[in-house]
Amino acid sequence: MSRVCEITGKKFMVGNNVSHSKRRTKRRFDVNLFKKKFYMPEEDRWVSLRVSAAGLRMINKVGLSAALKGAKEKGFIANY
C-alpha cells in the first residue's frame, strides 16, 4: 500500500542528503501518516482511513463527511 493520505492526497517529496563535504545523494521525505478509525453517525458505521496530520486537522475543521466528499471529488478515494 502506498504512503498517500486519503483525504489530502499528500505523498512523499524528493530531496537531497547533504554531507559535510556537500556531496548530495537522493532521499525521500515521507508523509506523516496515521491509520485511524472514524465513526460516521449518518451511516452508523466505522471508517478506517490512512490520513496525514494535515488530513486530521481538515477532518476536525470541516467534519468527516465533508472531508470524504471533497476527497472523492478530487479522486483521492474511490470506495466511500
Secondary structure, 3 states (H helix, E strand, C coil): CCCCCCCCCCCCEEEEEECCCCCEEEEEECCCEEEEEEEECCCCEEEEEEEEHHHHHHHHHHCHHHHHHHHHHHCCCCCC
